Amino acid sequence: MNSTGAEICEELPHAETRDILLPNQVDYASQIAVDIGGTLAKVVYFSREPNLSKGGRLNFTKFETEKIDECIDFIKTLLAARRPGNQEIQEKVVIKATGGGSYKFYDIFVEKLGDVKIEKEDEMDCLITGLNFLIAEIPYEVFTCSDSDPMHFEDTPSSNMFPYMLVNIGSGVSVLKVTSHDKYERISGTSLGGGTLWGLLTLLTGATSFDEMLETSKYGDNTNVDMLVGDIYGSDYGKIGLKSSTIASSMGKVFKKNIRQEVGKFRNEDISKSLLYMISNNVGQIAYLNAQVHGLKKIYFGGCFIRGHLTTMNTLSYAIHFWSKGTMKALFLRHEGYLGSVGAFLKHNETRQRTYSFSEISSFTQPIITEESIKSF
């Protein structure tokens, strides 16, 4: 891909799906990439306005994995909307699939998409390829997050990219140590991830979507259900550096109540905030411990669990800063949920795999996902 002049399109309302504009991409990138996880299927594709001979957009969209037919129908719409009579594009189309669902749903994709070539790619390879591309080639992609500065952009020179750690939070969590473009290892993980939060909140609150759960948590007060240090000591526990507001036990106040009489009085908003903190704090501590053991200072957090959600990012940032005493940095990405699908998209180019140079191979222009832009596919 020719990523010279690439930029993130700021027109779209949802940060996680903002297109990447590739103004200098000459060749038409006909492949479509899909990363099918346990909870979500993430799709990346290239589009170009009908009146342009170069440039284009890298587009992003997602579907619930349990509704995989909707994802396949969307891809079929993309294929059907290609410029009529463009045989060259038609013959080049390849579906690059990664994630566990690329195996589970392979036969369904083949059956419903007909003659389109479908190629499976390794999930971890795609995660790292996608992350390296976003770090090295896309301006204003990487940022830190704090209460005082929710989005402070980071400039990472290519010469200083490695080593780093990726904590990918999907349905579960994978922790990877990355030391070069093609050298990495999975050093840890946990089953307590986005799927855990989604499952518990579905049982406890009746919420029907992850976005609904995140929105609900914004209005919650976790102190109504969490047991704090102050609830135990009546004040700070200064000797060991714990403030009275520190969570001592997630959902601990629920245990102390007369469940039969009080359970209905707990607000869904408070439960949502408590469980979001519980999962985020747990992941943050696991990330810190692994970074400490392996001597890593840069920790990238990816995966659709984050969704650009300020509370989640602040919690992860605070955990890393607190446990490392400020020696480590939590880094976030504007396309954090699409690392695997971006990597799968790039895998279509063999030159990229040989040279590790993105900009020599292609360029992206980020288009907005509209009916008009789809027609140019």
N, C-alpha and C positions, 0 to 999 in steps of 0.2 A: 504494500500500500504506500502511496505517496502522501505522507502526513504533513508535508510542508504547508504551513499556514493554517493548520487544523485549529478549530476552536469549538467550544461548546455553545450550542444555540440557546440563547437566554429567553426565547419567546415562549417556550412551553411552560405551563403552570406547575408541573410536577418535576422536581429536581431529578429524581431517579430515572426519568424517561426522556430527559432532554437529549436531542439528537447531537451528534458530533458532525460538524461541517468539515468537509474535505475539499477545499476549493481547487486543488491542483491534481486531483485524481483523474487520470486520463482514461485508463481502461475501465470498462464497466465490470464491477465486481458482482457477478451473477449468483454467487453462492448465498445460501441462507443457513444460519447457524441456530441451533436450539440446544439449550442445556436443561435437561429434564431431571429435577431433583425429586425428593420425596414429597415436597409440598407444592413447589412451583415449577413451571416450565418457562424459561426465559428465551426470547427470540431476538436475534439481531439480523438485520438485513440492510442492504445498500439500495438507495434510490437516487434518481436523477430527474430534474425537471425536463419536460419534453423538448424545450427549446435550447437546451445546453448540450455542448459537445464534450465538456469535461466538468469535473467537480461533481459533488453529490453529497449525500448524507448517510451517516450510519444511524439507523433507527433501532429503537428498543421498545419491546413490549413484553408482557408476561401473562400467564394463565395459571389457574390452579391445576395441579397435576391430576387431580381426580376428575377434572373436566378436560382431559387430554384431547377429546374430540373437537373441542372449541379451538384448541391450538392448531390442530391439523387442518381444520376448516379455514382458519386464518391464513395458513401457509398456502392452501389451495387457492384462496382469493388472490394472494400475491402472485402466484404462478399464472393464474388466469388473466390477471390485469396487465401482464407484460405488454410492451408495445407490439401491436399486431404485425405479424410478418417478420419480426426480428428473429430469424432462424439462428443467427450466431449466438444470441443470448439464450435462446431456448435450448440449444444443444449443450451449453456450458453449465447449466444449472445443476448444482450439487447441494444436497442437504448435509451439512456437517453436524453430527449429533454427538453430544457428550452427556455425562451424568449417568446415574444408574438407570434412569428411564430410557436411555438410548438402547439398552439391552432389553428391558422389560417390554417396551412398546415398539420395538423394531418391526415386528411382523405387521402390526397395525399401520405403521407409517408406510411400509411397502405396499400393503393392500390398498390403502386409500389414496396414495400419491402416484400410483401407477409406475410409469417408466422413469421417474426421476431417480437419479443415483443418490443413495444414502450411505454415507461413510461415518463410522463410529470413531471417535477420538478419545484418548485417555483423559479422564476427568482432571487429575492433578496436573498433567501437562498443560491442559487448557487453562486452568486457573492461573498458573504461573505465567504463561504466554500472554494472557489477557492483562494481568496486572502489570507486567513489565512494559507492555505497550502503553497503557494508560499513564504509568509513571513517567516514561521517557518521552512520549510523543504528544500528549494532550495538555496544553496549558490550563491552569486553574482547575485541575482535576483533583489534586491531593490537598488536604487541609487538616488542620488541627481544630479542636473544639473545646471551648471552655465557657463558663457562665458569662465572663466579661467579653469574650470574642468568639461567637458561635461558629464562625467560618473564617479562619486565618489561613490563607493559601500558602503552600509550601513549594519552593522551587528545588527540585532534586536533580542535580547534574548527573548525566549518565555515568560519569566516572565514579560517582559516589553512591550508586544505587544499592550495592551489595556490601555486606550481608544484611538481610532483613528477615523478619518473621511475618508470615501471613496467618491470621486467625480468621478462618472462613466460617461464618455462622449461618448455617442453613437450618434444615430440620434438626440436624446434629451439628457438631463442631469438629473441624479438622484444624490442626496446628502444623504449619509447615515452616521449616528452616530453609531459606533460599540463599545460596552463596554465589551463584552465577546464572547466566541466562538459561543454562540447561542442567544445572546441578541443584537438586533440592532433596529433602527427605521429610516424610511425615513423622514428626517427633512426638505428637500427642493428639488428644482429642477427648471429647466427652459426648455422651448421649443427651445431656441436658442442653438443648438449644431452642431454636425457634419452634420446632414441633412440640416441644414440651410446654412452652408458653401457650401456644395455640390450643393444645389439648386440654390443659388445665382450665384455661379461661372459657373454653367451650362448655366444659362440665359445670363450672361455677357461676358463670354469668349468662350463658346462653348466646354469647356473641357468635355471629355467623361468618365473619371474615377477619383476617389479620389486621387489615387497615382499620376496621371498626374497633378492634381491641386497642390498637395504638391510640386512636382518637379518644376513646373512653378514658384511657390512662392519663391523658392530659389534665383531666378535671378531678383526678383522685388525690386523696391525702393518705399516704401509706401509714402515717402514724396512728391512724384509727385501727389498723389491724396488725402492724408490726410492733414487736416489743423492742424498745430502745434502751440504750445504756442508762439514760435518765430514768426510765421506768424501774430499773433495778437498783441504781445507786442514789437516785434523787438528784443527781448532778453529774458533771463530768467525772471521768476516771482519769484524772490528769497524770497519775504516776506512770501509766502505760500509753498515754497519748490518745485516749478515746474521749471524744466529745459526747455530751449527753444526747445529741441527735443521731449518733451512730446506731445503725440497726444491730441489735444483739441477736434477735431471732425473727426471721421472716415469718409472718403470720402468727407470731407468738401470742398476741393478745386474743386471737380466736380461741386458742387452747384454754385460756383462763376463763372464758365466758361460759355461762350455762347455755350450751349449744341449742338445746330444745327451745329455749325462750328467746335467745338473742340472734341466732344465725340469720334470720330474715332482716335484721337491722343493719347488717354490713352492706355498704354500698358497692355496686359493681365497679364504680370508678376507683374506689379505694383498693379493692381486691386486684384490679388490673394494674394499678401503680405498684403495689407490693410485689406482685409476681414478676413484673418487668424488672424491678430492682433486683429481685432474687436471682433471676437468670443472668442479668448483665453483670452483677457483682461477681457471681461465680465464674463466668467466662473471663472477666477481667483479672481475677486472681490466678486462674489457670494460665492465662497469657503471661502474666508477670513471672510466675514461677518457672515457666519454660524459657523465657527470655533470660532470666537470671542464670539458669543452669548452662545455657548455650552461649552466654556472653553477647547477647544481641541488644541493641539500643533502639532500633526502629521496628515498631510493631504496626503493621497494617491490618485493619479490620475490614473484612468484606462479607458479602452474603446478604440475602434479602431480609434477614432479621432486622437489619439496621434501618433501612428505608429512609435515611436522612432524618430520623426521629431524634430531636434534640435531647430528650431525657435519656435515651439509650446511649447516645454518644457521650454526653456529659458523665454518665455513670461509668462507662468504660474508661474515659479519660481520667476521671478522678481516681479510679482503682489503680491504674498504671502509675499515675503521679504519686499517689499515697504510698503504695508498697515499694516503689523504686526510689522514693525520696527525691523525685524530680530528675533522676538520671536517665529515664527512658521516656520515649515519646509515643503516644497513641496517634496514629495517622488514619484518616478516613478518605473515602473516594466518593465522587459524585455519581459514579456508576457502579457502586459497590456490589450490587446484586447481579451484575452481568459479566463478571470476570471470566467465568467459564465459557459463556456464549461468545464473547469477544475473542477469546483464545481459540475457540473452535473455528470461528470465522477466519481468523488469520492463518490457521493451519492449511487452508486451501492453497496457500502460496508456498511452493517448495523452496523458492529462493530465500524467503524469510527464514525457513527452517535451517538453511545452510549458513546464512551470513549473520543472523541475529540483528539485521538492520531493517527496521520497519520502514523508514522513510525512503529507502532506495526502492522499495517494492510497491508501495501503494499510498494513496492519499485519500482521506475521508473528508467529506463536507457534510455537516449534520443537517438533515432535513427534518422538518416537522412531519409527523405522521398524519397526513391528510389524505382524503380520497384522491385529490389531484396528484399528489406525489406517488401514491401507490400505482396509479395508472401508468406512470413512466417506468415502472419496474420491468 
